[in-house]
Amino acid sequence: MGELHRVKIAVIGLGRMGKRHVHTLLNRVPRAEVVAVCSTEPHEVAWAEENGEYKEFGIAVYNSYDQTIAHPGLQAVWISTSTDVHASQTLAAVEKGLHVLCEKPLSTDLEEAQSVVDAANKRKNLKVMAGFSRRFDASYRDASMKIAKDNAIGKPFLVRSNTCDLLDHTGFFVRYARRNGGIFVDCAIHDIDLALWFLENPVPKACWACGTLQHHPELKELSDVDNAVGTVEFWGGKIAYFYCSRTQAHGHDVCTEITGQHGKIMVNVIPRSNNVVVADYQGLRHEVQPEYWERFEDAFATEAREFIDSIVNNTPVPLPLEGGLKVMQIGRALQDALLSSEVIKFSQDGVRL
């Protein structure tokens, strides 16, 4: 694999996320060559066929996943479809001998997610990775360095993290919610991953959660909520607290606090789109990013480069696939706790009781 100069990759799914990944791979990842895109949505296929940039780079447009992964010379796929098909598409790509970066989470079902991990472990020559973009963000990496290398706050024992999206008036979120596995499986998944990272991969002991519907009553029929709080107690005295929201008025609000025995590190506690502050008769104010892409665009580019580099250089992927499974286990437990109003418990070996 070391002699590869560029990796031929296809992006699967041409929603907002997929289109952005194509643009990033084309313009910010020199060792990637986008050769194909795929969507089963007719309007997305029509858009891609008319896209000037895609034509310029000679990108093939497919409306069939099976045809896409049979594209001549294809080496890798970036799966950016709805959560309910992540596992089946990853498994098909692995069976085809392709490297895979699959957006989080691996599945809405734990057994299906485990099947992905098992299949990848049988094909050691393939690079298969779950996309947890915040681990590639410069601020979060700096926080990790201060904790792990500099011992800036002593031993960390508490993480408070939230993912709060701008209130959606278009109906997109409700349509998306039907296929995403629930607010904790979808919305809190990055926060759970950060907690495992900063708390040095602790074993869960108990999960409990509560939620409310404030703007999207139609989610009730999906057994979901638009605002939720979840708490995870880990064996060894560590704790994580998560707040998820789809209804923020001010913009995309993602922040994390890590508390240690000798201090605290805060990341993006007061979100802002830039360093501009307006001062007038209303006081002092600044703008906030409207959605996740403005906050994490650079992180997605770093993630893409490091994934492609692992293929080119035949080195381990930057994030082991098993980490995605553990995040999924906790997310699923929080979702079940939300629906049952019960505490979900785990053994000291991390096995759900």
C-alpha positions in Angstrom: 0.0 0.0 0.0 2.9 2.4 0.6 3.5 3.1 -3.1 0.0 4.7 -3.4 0.0 8.3 -4.3 -3.7 9.0 -4.1 -6.6 7.0 -2.8 -9.6 6.5 -5.0 -12.6 7.1 -2.8 -16.4 7.3 -3.2 -18.7 9.4 -1.0 -22.0 7.7 -0.2 -24.9 10.0 0.5 -25.3 13.5 -0.9 -27.2 15.2 1.8 -25.7 18.3 3.5 -23.0 16.2 5.1 -22.1 14.2 2.1 -21.8 17.2 -0.2 -19.5 18.9 2.4 -17.3 15.8 2.6 -16.9 15.7 -1.2 -15.9 19.4 -1.2 -13.4 18.8 1.6 -11.8 15.7 0.0 -11.5 17.6 -3.3 -10.0 20.7 -1.9 -8.3 19.9 1.4 -7.0 16.3 1.2 -4.3 16.1 -1.5 -3.9 12.3 -1.3 -7.6 11.6 -1.9 -9.1 11.3 -5.3 -12.9 11.4 -5.4 -14.0 9.1 -8.2 -17.6 8.5 -7.5 -20.6 9.7 -5.4 -23.9 7.9 -4.7 -27.4 8.8 -3.6 -30.7 7.0 -3.8 -32.6 10.4 -3.7 -33.5 11.4 -7.3 -33.1 15.2 -6.6 -29.6 14.6 -5.2 -28.6 12.5 -8.1 -29.9 15.2 -10.5 -28.0 17.9 -8.6 -24.7 15.9 -8.7 -25.0 15.2 -12.4 -25.3 18.9 -13.1 -22.6 20.0 -10.6 -19.8 21.8 -12.3 -17.1 20.8 -9.8 -18.1 17.1 -10.1 -17.9 17.3 -13.9 -14.5 19.1 -13.7 -13.0 16.3 -11.6 -14.7 13.5 -13.7 -16.7 12.2 -10.7 -19.1 9.4 -11.6 -22.6 9.7 -10.2 -24.6 6.6 -9.1 -28.0 6.0 -7.8 -27.1 2.4 -6.7 -24.8 1.6 -3.8 -23.9 -1.8 -5.2 -22.9 -0.2 -8.5 -20.9 2.4 -6.7 -18.7 -0.1 -4.7 -18.1 -1.9 -8.0 -16.6 1.3 -9.6 -13.4 0.4 -11.4 -10.3 1.0 -9.2 -12.2 2.1 -6.2 -10.3 1.7 -2.9 -12.3 3.4 -0.2 -15.7 4.7 0.7 -16.9 7.5 3.0 -20.4 6.6 4.2 -22.5 9.6 5.0 -26.0 8.2 4.8 -28.7 7.8 7.4 -27.8 5.9 10.5 -30.1 3.0 9.8 -28.0 1.9 6.8 -24.5 2.6 8.1 -23.9 -1.0 9.2 -25.2 -2.7 6.0 -23.2 -0.4 3.8 -20.0 -0.8 5.8 -20.4 -4.6 5.7 -20.9 -4.6 2.0 -17.8 -2.4 1.4 -15.6 -4.6 3.7 -16.8 -7.7 1.8 -15.8 -5.9 -1.4 -12.3 -5.3 0.1 -12.7 -1.5 0.5 -11.4 0.8 3.2 -14.3 2.5 5.1 -14.8 5.7 7.0 -18.4 5.5 8.4 -20.0 8.4 10.0 -21.1 7.9 13.6 -22.8 5.9 14.9 -22.1 2.5 13.3 -25.7 1.5 13.7 -28.9 2.0 15.6 -28.6 -1.6 16.8 -25.9 -2.9 19.0 -25.7 -6.4 17.5 -25.5 -5.0 14.1 -22.7 -2.6 15.2 -20.8 -5.6 16.7 -21.1 -7.4 13.4 -19.3 -4.5 11.7 -16.5 -4.7 14.3 -16.2 -8.4 13.8 -16.1 -8.2 10.0 -13.4 -5.5 10.1 -11.3 -7.5 12.5 -11.3 -10.4 10.1 -9.9 -8.1 7.4 -6.8 -6.7 9.0 -5.6 -5.3 5.6 -8.5 -2.9 5.5 -8.8 0.4 7.3 -12.2 0.7 8.8 -13.0 3.6 11.1 -16.0 5.3 12.7 -16.1 9.0 12.3 -15.9 10.9 15.6 -14.8 14.3 14.3 -14.3 16.1 17.6 -11.3 14.1 18.3 -9.7 15.8 15.4 -10.6 19.4 16.5 -7.6 21.5 17.5 -9.2 22.8 20.7 -10.2 19.3 21.9 -6.8 18.0 21.1 -5.1 20.8 23.0 -7.4 20.0 26.0 -6.3 16.4 25.8 -2.7 17.3 25.7 -3.0 19.6 28.7 -4.7 16.8 30.6 -2.6 13.8 29.6 0.8 15.3 29.0 0.9 18.5 31.1 -1.2 17.2 34.0 -2.8 20.6 34.1 -5.8 19.7 36.2 -4.7 16.6 37.9 -6.6 13.3 37.5 -9.9 14.1 35.6 -13.1 12.6 37.2 -16.0 14.6 35.7 -17.0 15.6 32.2 -20.0 17.9 31.4 -20.6 18.1 27.7 -23.5 19.3 25.5 -24.6 19.2 21.9 -27.3 21.8 21.2 -28.5 22.5 17.7 -30.2 25.5 16.3 -34.0 25.2 16.3 -35.0 23.9 12.9 -38.2 25.4 11.3 -37.9 23.5 8.0 -39.0 20.1 9.1 -35.6 18.5 8.3 -34.8 17.4 11.8 -38.1 15.6 12.4 -37.7 13.7 9.1 -34.2 12.9 10.0 -35.1 11.8 13.5 -37.2 8.9 12.1 -33.9 7.2 11.1 -31.3 8.3 13.6 -31.9 6.0 16.6 -33.0 8.6 19.1 -31.5 11.8 20.7 -28.8 10.1 22.7 -27.7 7.7 20.0 -27.5 10.5 17.5 -27.0 13.8 19.3 -25.0 12.8 22.4 -22.7 10.4 20.6 -19.8 12.8 20.2 -20.1 13.9 23.9 -20.0 10.3 25.0 -16.9 9.8 22.9 -15.3 12.8 24.5 -16.1 11.6 28.0 -14.4 8.3 27.3 -11.4 10.1 25.8 -10.9 12.6 28.6 -11.7 10.1 31.4 -9.2 7.5 30.0 -11.7 5.0 28.7 -13.6 4.2 31.9 -16.1 1.3 32.3 -19.8 2.4 32.6 -21.6 1.5 35.9 -25.0 3.1 35.5 -26.9 5.3 33.1 -30.1 7.3 33.7 -31.8 10.0 31.7 -34.9 12.3 31.3 -36.2 14.4 28.5 -38.9 16.8 27.3 -40.7 17.9 24.2 -40.7 21.7 23.8 -40.9 22.4 20.1 -41.4 19.1 18.2 -44.5 17.3 19.6 -44.5 15.1 16.6 -41.5 13.3 18.0 -43.7 11.7 20.6 -44.9 9.1 18.1 -41.2 8.2 17.5 -40.7 7.8 21.3 -38.2 10.6 21.2 -37.7 14.0 22.6 -36.1 17.3 21.5 -34.3 18.1 24.8 -32.7 15.5 27.1 -30.3 15.1 30.0 -28.3 12.0 30.6 -25.9 11.0 33.4 -23.3 8.2 33.3 -21.6 6.9 36.4 -18.4 4.9 35.7 -16.7 2.4 37.9 -13.9 4.1 39.8 -15.8 7.2 40.8 -15.9 9.0 37.5 -19.0 10.8 36.1 -20.3 12.3 32.8 -23.3 14.6 32.3 -24.8 15.2 28.9 -27.3 17.7 27.6 -28.8 17.3 24.1 -31.0 19.8 22.4 -32.4 20.4 18.9 -34.1 23.7 19.9 -31.6 26.4 20.7 -32.6 29.9 19.7 -29.1 31.4 19.5 -27.2 28.8 17.3 -25.1 25.7 17.4 -23.9 25.4 21.0 -21.3 22.7 21.7 -19.2 22.9 24.8 -17.3 20.6 27.2 -15.9 21.0 30.7 -13.4 18.5 32.2 -13.0 18.7 35.9 -9.9 17.2 37.6 -8.6 17.0 41.1 -6.7 20.3 40.7 -8.7 22.4 38.2 -11.0 22.5 35.2 -10.5 22.8 31.4 -13.3 24.4 29.4 -13.8 24.1 25.6 -16.1 26.5 23.8 -18.2 27.3 26.9 -19.3 30.6 25.3 -19.7 29.7 21.6 -18.8 32.3 19.0 -18.4 32.4 15.2 -15.5 34.8 15.2 -13.8 37.5 17.3 -16.1 40.3 16.4 -18.1 41.9 19.3 -20.7 44.6 18.7 -21.0 47.3 21.3 -24.1 49.5 21.2 -27.1 50.6 23.3 -28.0 46.9 23.8 -24.7 46.1 25.4 -22.0 43.8 24.1 -22.8 40.8 21.9 -21.3 38.4 19.4 -22.6 35.9 16.8 -22.7 32.1 17.2 -22.2 29.5 14.5 -25.5 28.4 13.0 -24.6 24.7 12.8 -21.9 22.1 13.4 -20.1 22.6 10.1 -18.9 26.1 10.8 -17.6 24.9 14.2 -15.9 21.6 13.0 -15.0 22.1 9.3 -11.3 22.0 10.1 -11.7 18.9 12.2 -13.5 17.1 9.4 -10.6 18.0 7.1 -8.0 16.7 9.6 -10.0 13.5 10.1 -10.1 12.9 6.3 -6.4 13.5 5.9 -5.5 11.2 8.7 -7.8 8.5 7.5 -6.4 8.7 3.9 -2.8 8.8 5.3 -3.5 5.5 7.2 -4.4 3.9 3.9 -1.4 5.3 2.0 1.1 4.5 4.7 -0.5 1.3 5.9 -0.7 2.5 9.5 -3.5 2.0 12.1 -6.5 4.2 11.6 -6.5 7.2 14.1 -9.5 5.9 15.9 -10.0 2.1 16.7 -13.4 0.9 15.5 -14.1 -0.7 18.9 -14.3 2.7 20.4 -17.3 3.4 18.3 -19.0 0.3 19.7 -18.5 1.3 23.3 -19.9 4.8 22.6 -22.9 3.1 21.0 -23.4 0.9 24.1 -23.6 3.9 26.4 -25.8 5.9 23.9 -28.2 3.0 23.6 -28.3 2.6 27.4 -29.1 6.3 27.9 -31.8 6.1 25.2 -33.4 3.1 27.0 -33.1 4.9 30.3 -35.0 7.8 28.8 -37.8 5.6 27.6 -38.1 3.4 30.6 -37.4 6.0 33.4 -35.2 3.3 34.9 -31.5 3.1 35.7 -29.5 1.0 33.3 -26.7 -0.8 35.0 -23.4 -2.5 33.9 -21.1 -5.0 35.5 -17.5 -4.1 36.3 -16.6 -5.8 33.0 -18.8 -3.3 31.1 -21.5 -5.9 30.4 -25.0 -4.5 30.5 -27.1 -6.2 33.3 
